[in-house]
Amino acid sequence: MFSKACEYGIKASVFIAKESVSGNRVNLKQIANSINSPEAFTAKILQQLVKAKVITSVKGKFGGFEMDRNHLQDIKLVTIIKAIDGDGLYHSCILGLVECDANKPCALHSRVFSIRKDLREMLEKTSMFNLIDDIDKGLAFLKH
């Protein structure tokens, strides 16, 4: 459903949020290890997340990546997805056709309409706080 970069971006964001709640900044190596991603690829993803203001990068000896723990409720999944994959999830054809809309629909167009609506709603409502809260309660996992 999401690109590999987006999957890593979500996992990295959750990891950074969880560490930020504990008052920790994390470095590239820690993030890459925690999400099983190559460091160079992770670095590119983190740059996109910094640019989108999802995470903050602090330079220097005690630097690293962090999130404002007071605003974890405000950081929604949709922001991460748009930063990395754009908004094609809502608009692009599920079968990959160049032309697909209500006037010229693909075979699945009408069937995925309500699913996309529900997905959009979930992504716009789900925050970093919700995700780390589920992890803390043992209802979800970041890594198996």
C-alpha positions as CSV (number, residue, x, y, z in Angstrom):
1,M,0.0,0.0,0.0
2,F,2.8,2.4,0.9
3,S,6.2,2.6,-0.7
4,K,9.1,1.0,1.2
5,A,10.4,4.6,2.0
6,C,7.0,5.5,3.5
7,E,6.9,2.3,5.6
8,Y,10.4,3.2,7.0
9,G,9.3,6.8,7.5
10,I,6.4,5.8,9.6
11,K,8.4,3.3,11.6
12,A,11.2,5.9,12.1
13,S,8.7,8.5,13.2
14,V,7.1,6.2,15.7
15,F,10.6,5.2,17.1
16,I,11.6,8.9,17.3
17,A,8.3,9.8,19.0
18,K,8.7,7.0,21.5
19,E,12.3,8.0,22.4
20,S,11.3,11.7,22.5
21,V,8.7,10.9,25.2
22,S,11.5,9.6,27.3
23,G,13.5,12.8,26.6
24,N,16.0,11.1,24.2
25,R,17.4,12.3,20.9
26,V,18.3,9.5,18.6
27,N,21.0,9.3,15.9
28,L,20.8,7.9,12.4
29,K,22.5,4.6,13.3
30,Q,20.0,4.0,16.1
31,I,17.0,4.8,13.9
32,A,18.3,2.6,11.0
33,N,18.9,-0.3,13.3
34,S,15.5,0.0,15.0
35,I,13.7,-0.1,11.7
36,N,16.0,-2.5,9.8
37,S,16.8,0.0,7.1
38,P,20.1,0.9,5.4
39,E,21.6,4.1,6.9
40,A,21.9,6.0,3.6
41,F,18.2,5.3,2.7
42,T,17.1,6.2,6.2
43,A,19.1,9.5,6.0
44,K,17.1,10.5,2.9
45,I,13.8,9.6,4.5
46,L,14.7,11.6,7.7
47,Q,15.6,14.6,5.5
48,Q,12.1,14.5,4.0
49,L,10.6,14.3,7.5
50,V,12.6,17.2,8.7
51,K,11.6,19.2,5.7
52,A,7.9,18.4,6.4
53,K,8.4,19.4,10.1
54,V,7.5,16.0,11.3
55,I,10.8,15.6,13.2
56,T,13.5,18.0,14.2
57,S,17.2,17.6,13.6
58,V,19.6,18.9,16.2
59,K,23.3,19.2,15.1
60,G,26.3,18.9,17.4
61,K,27.8,16.5,19.9
62,F,24.5,15.9,21.7
63,G,22.4,16.2,18.5
64,G,20.1,13.8,16.8
65,F,16.5,13.5,15.8
66,E,13.5,14.3,18.0
67,M,9.9,15.3,18.1
68,D,8.2,17.8,20.3
69,R,6.7,15.5,22.9
70,N,4.0,18.1,23.6
71,H,2.7,18.0,20.1
72,L,2.6,14.2,19.4
73,Q,-1.2,14.4,19.2
74,D,-0.9,17.0,16.4
75,I,1.5,14.9,14.2
76,K,-0.9,12.8,12.0
77,L,0.0,9.8,9.9
78,V,-1.2,11.7,6.8
79,T,1.6,14.2,7.2
80,I,4.3,11.5,7.1
81,I,2.7,9.8,4.1
82,K,2.4,13.0,2.1
83,A,6.0,14.0,3.0
84,I,7.3,10.8,1.5
85,D,4.8,9.4,-1.0
86,G,2.7,12.5,-1.8
87,D,-1.1,12.2,-2.0
88,G,-1.3,9.7,-4.8
89,L,-2.8,7.2,-2.3
90,Y,-6.0,9.2,-2.6
91,H,-5.9,10.1,-6.3
92,S,-3.9,7.6,-8.4
93,C,-5.5,4.7,-10.0
94,I,-5.4,1.5,-8.0
95,L,-4.6,-0.4,-11.2
96,G,-1.9,2.1,-12.3
97,L,-3.9,3.5,-15.3
98,V,-2.8,7.0,-16.4
99,E,-6.4,8.0,-16.9
100,C,-8.9,6.9,-14.2
101,D,-11.6,9.1,-12.8
102,A,-15.4,9.1,-12.3
103,N,-15.8,9.8,-16.1
104,K,-13.4,7.1,-17.2
105,P,-13.1,4.6,-14.4
106,C,-11.0,1.5,-14.2
107,A,-12.6,-1.8,-13.2
108,L,-11.9,-1.2,-9.5
109,H,-12.6,2.6,-9.3
110,S,-16.0,2.5,-7.8
111,R,-15.1,-0.4,-5.5
112,V,-12.2,1.4,-3.8
113,F,-14.0,4.8,-3.4
114,S,-15.4,4.1,0.1
115,I,-12.2,2.3,1.1
116,R,-10.1,5.3,0.2
117,K,-12.5,7.6,2.1
118,D,-12.2,5.4,5.2
119,L,-8.4,5.2,4.8
120,R,-8.1,9.0,4.5
121,E,-10.2,9.5,7.6
122,M,-8.0,7.0,9.6
123,L,-4.8,8.6,8.4
124,E,-6.0,12.1,9.2
125,K,-7.1,11.1,12.7
126,T,-4.3,8.8,13.8
127,S,-1.5,10.6,15.6
128,M,2.0,9.7,16.8
129,F,0.6,9.7,20.3
130,N,-2.0,7.1,19.3
131,L,0.6,4.8,17.9
132,I,3.1,5.0,20.7
133,D,0.2,4.6,23.2
134,D,-0.8,1.4,21.5
135,I,2.8,0.2,21.7
136,D,3.1,1.1,25.3
137,K,-0.1,-0.8,26.1
138,G,1.2,-3.9,24.2
139,L,-1.6,-3.6,21.6
140,A,0.9,-3.0,18.8
141,F,4.6,-3.6,18.0
142,L,7.2,-1.6,16.0
143,K,9.4,-4.6,15.4
144,H,9.0,-8.4,15.7
